[in-house]
Amino acid sequence: MSNTDTQAALTYTSYLALDEVLNAQRPRSDEHDELLFIVIHQVYELWFKQILHEVAELQRVLESGHTPHAVRVLRRVLTIFKVIVAQIDVLETMTPRQFTSFRARLDASSGFQSAQFRVLEAVLGRRDETAFAHYPEGGEQRAQIAAAMSRPSLFDSFLTYLTTHGYKLPAEVVGRDVSKPAEPSRAVQEVLLEVYADDSGPSTVAEHLIDLDEGLQEWRYRHVKMVERTIGSKMGTGGSAGAAYLRSTLFAPVFPDLWAVRSEL
């Protein structure tokens, strides 16, 4: 008898681990709306996981110089961002009073503790130790964020992609210390102007990166407005500054060089 004969047949439920997934919602009150709050945030975490999976592939194909594959991956990531922005519409069907009915049960838990989102910020270029604020020394999540900050960012991979397509970037740009914040560079902007003037594959990739930056900013804006309409100026759970902090993240581009050349095109 083969091994496959002794194993249970694969089913929709077992393949998707639905027993685990559908039992992962554990409301701490009897309030009707708490389940929605949990489901929405768990779905966000699943989408963050998928975005990180896609962006890792995007960096790989960019560094290999493969334009069509990079464009396909970027389109998928952009579509996911549209979905996570739309999810806010669902969350906003919950009124402030409905949220208040179970908010105290959240204790110190807060969306600021989303390690996956902090990793995503690092992949997109954030190099800021305040990202570690909610993660203890020696913890796995802190290590994941630190590791992401020590690797090339998505924009670093894009610059490598440009060199594979024959664009000449200064050695101090392509060989920079990727653990440090990338500063806007006039030399990079001059190359980007060449890219747009050529109007070929690399310019398409550049425009999709702008779309990605804009998509992230759109999500941040919708997120802060959702928080404002739900809790106003109250402190966030877990001692966070709530909407005040979220407002401070608005309109900060992750690819400043790509925005800087807009006025020269």
C-alpha positions in Angstrom: 0.0 0.0 0.0 1.4 3.4 -0.9 1.7 6.3 1.4 -1.0 8.2 -0.4 -3.5 5.4 0.2 -3.1 5.8 4.0 -3.6 9.6 4.0 -6.9 11.4 4.2 -8.1 12.7 0.8 -7.4 16.4 0.4 -10.5 18.5 0.6 -11.3 22.2 0.2 -11.5 22.5 4.0 -8.1 20.8 4.7 -6.3 22.5 1.8 -7.3 25.9 3.0 -6.9 25.0 6.7 -10.4 26.3 7.3 -10.7 24.7 10.7 -7.9 26.9 11.9 -8.8 30.0 9.9 -12.5 30.1 10.9 -11.7 29.4 14.5 -9.1 32.2 14.7 -11.7 34.8 15.6 -12.0 35.1 19.4 -14.2 38.1 20.4 -13.7 39.2 24.0 -17.2 40.5 24.4 -20.7 39.7 23.3 -20.9 42.8 21.2 -22.1 42.1 17.6 -19.6 44.3 15.9 -16.4 42.9 17.5 -16.4 40.0 15.0 -16.3 42.4 12.1 -13.4 44.3 13.7 -11.4 41.1 14.1 -12.1 39.7 10.7 -11.2 43.0 8.9 -7.8 43.2 10.7 -7.0 39.5 10.2 -7.8 40.0 6.5 -5.4 43.0 6.4 -2.7 40.8 7.9 -3.3 38.2 5.2 -3.0 40.8 2.5 0.1 42.3 4.1 1.6 38.8 3.9 0.7 38.5 0.2 2.1 41.9 -0.6 5.4 41.0 1.1 5.5 37.8 -0.9 4.9 39.7 -4.1 7.4 42.5 -3.4 10.1 39.9 -2.6 9.4 38.5 -6.1 9.3 42.0 -7.6 12.8 42.8 -6.2 14.1 39.5 -7.6 12.8 40.1 -11.1 13.8 43.8 -11.1 17.4 42.9 -10.2 17.4 40.4 -13.0 16.3 43.2 -15.4 13.0 41.4 -16.4 10.5 44.2 -17.4 7.4 42.2 -18.3 7.5 40.1 -15.1 8.1 43.2 -13.0 5.1 44.9 -14.5 2.9 41.9 -13.9 3.9 41.7 -10.2 3.4 45.5 -9.8 -0.1 45.3 -11.3 -1.0 42.6 -8.8 0.3 44.6 -5.8 -1.5 47.7 -7.0 -4.8 45.6 -7.3 -4.3 44.3 -3.7 -3.9 47.9 -2.5 -7.2 48.8 -4.1 -8.8 46.0 -2.2 -7.3 46.9 1.2 -8.4 50.5 0.7 -11.9 49.3 -0.1 -12.0 47.3 3.1 -12.1 50.5 5.0 -15.6 51.1 3.5 -16.7 47.9 5.4 -15.1 49.0 8.6 -16.8 52.4 8.4 -20.2 50.7 8.6 -19.4 50.4 12.3 -20.4 53.6 14.2 -18.2 55.2 17.0 -20.7 53.9 19.6 -20.5 50.4 18.3 -16.7 50.4 18.4 -16.7 52.0 21.9 -18.9 49.1 23.1 -16.0 46.7 23.0 -12.9 49.0 22.6 -11.9 48.6 26.3 -11.5 44.8 25.7 -8.6 45.4 23.3 -6.4 46.3 26.3 -2.9 47.1 24.9 -3.4 45.6 21.5 -3.1 48.1 18.6 -2.6 48.2 14.9 0.7 49.9 15.6 1.9 46.5 16.6 1.5 45.1 13.1 5.0 43.7 12.5 4.2 42.8 8.9 3.3 46.4 8.1 6.5 47.6 9.7 8.4 45.1 7.5 6.6 46.4 4.5 7.6 50.0 5.4 11.2 48.8 5.7 11.0 47.1 2.3 9.7 50.3 0.8 12.7 52.2 2.3 12.0 53.1 5.9 15.1 53.2 8.0 14.0 54.4 11.4 14.6 52.7 14.8 11.3 54.1 16.1 9.7 51.3 14.1 11.0 49.0 16.9 9.1 50.8 19.6 6.4 48.1 20.1 8.8 45.2 19.9 11.0 43.9 22.7 14.7 43.2 22.4 15.4 39.7 21.3 11.9 39.1 19.9 11.2 37.5 16.5 9.2 40.4 15.2 11.9 42.9 16.0 14.4 40.7 14.3 12.2 40.5 11.2 11.9 44.3 11.0 15.7 44.8 11.6 16.5 42.2 8.9 14.2 44.1 6.4 16.0 47.3 7.2 19.4 45.8 6.5 18.4 44.6 3.0 18.1 46.6 -0.2 14.8 48.5 -0.4 12.5 48.2 -3.4 13.9 51.4 -4.8 17.4 50.0 -4.5 16.3 47.1 -6.6 14.8 49.4 -9.1 18.1 51.3 -9.4 19.8 47.9 -10.0 17.2 47.2 -12.7 18.1 50.5 -14.4 21.8 49.6 -14.5 20.9 46.3 -16.2 19.2 48.4 -18.9 22.3 50.4 -19.5 21.6 53.5 -17.4 24.6 54.9 -15.7 24.2 55.6 -12.0 27.0 56.9 -9.7 28.9 54.3 -7.7 27.9 56.0 -4.4 24.2 55.5 -5.4 24.3 51.8 -6.4 26.9 50.9 -3.8 25.3 52.9 -0.9 24.9 51.5 2.6 21.3 50.1 2.3 20.9 50.1 6.1 20.8 53.9 6.0 17.9 56.1 4.8 18.2 56.9 1.1 18.3 60.6 0.4 16.8 62.2 -2.7 19.6 62.4 -5.3 19.9 64.8 -8.2 22.1 62.3 -10.0 19.3 59.7 -9.7 16.8 62.3 -10.9 18.9 63.0 -14.0 18.8 59.3 -14.9 15.1 59.1 -14.3 14.6 62.0 -16.8 16.5 59.9 -19.3 14.3 56.9 -18.5 11.2 59.0 -19.2 12.6 60.5 -22.3 13.3 57.0 -23.7 9.7 56.0 -23.0 10.4 52.3 -23.0 10.0 49.5 -20.5 11.8 51.1 -17.6 9.5 54.2 -17.8 6.5 51.8 -17.5 8.0 50.3 -14.3 8.7 53.8 -13.0 5.1 54.8 -13.4 3.9 51.6 -11.7 6.2 52.5 -8.8 4.5 55.9 -8.6 1.2 54.1 -8.6 2.4 52.0 -5.7 3.5 55.0 -3.8 0.2 56.8 -4.4 -1.7 53.6 -3.4 0.1 53.5 -0.1 -0.6 57.2 0.5 -4.2 56.6 -0.3 -4.5 53.8 2.2 -2.8 55.9 4.9 -5.3 58.8 4.2 -8.4 56.5 4.3 -7.0 54.9 7.4 -6.5 58.1 9.3 -10.0 59.4 8.3 -11.5 56.2 9.4 -9.7 56.5 12.8 -10.8 60.2 13.1 -14.5 59.4 12.4 -14.4 56.4 14.9 -12.5 57.7 17.9 -11.9 61.4 17.0 -8.8 62.8 18.9 -8.7 60.1 21.6 -5.5 58.2 22.3 -5.2 55.0 20.4 -5.2 51.6 22.0 -1.9 50.4 23.4 -1.0 54.0 24.3 -0.5 55.1 20.7 -1.2 58.6 19.6 -4.1 57.5 17.4 -5.1 59.8 14.6 -2.4 62.4 15.5 0.4 59.9 14.6 -1.4 58.7 11.5 -1.7 62.2 10.2 2.0 62.7 10.5 2.6 59.9 8.0 0.5 61.4 5.3 1.9 62.8 2.1 5.4 61.4 2.8 6.4 59.7 -0.5 8.5 56.5 -0.3 10.0 57.2 -3.7 10.8 60.9 -3.6 13.1 61.0 -6.6 10.3 59.7 -8.8 8.1 62.5 -7.6 10.8 65.2 -7.9 11.1 64.7 -11.7 7.4 65.4 -12.3 7.9 69.1 -12.8 10.6 68.5 -15.4 8.9 66.0 -17.6 
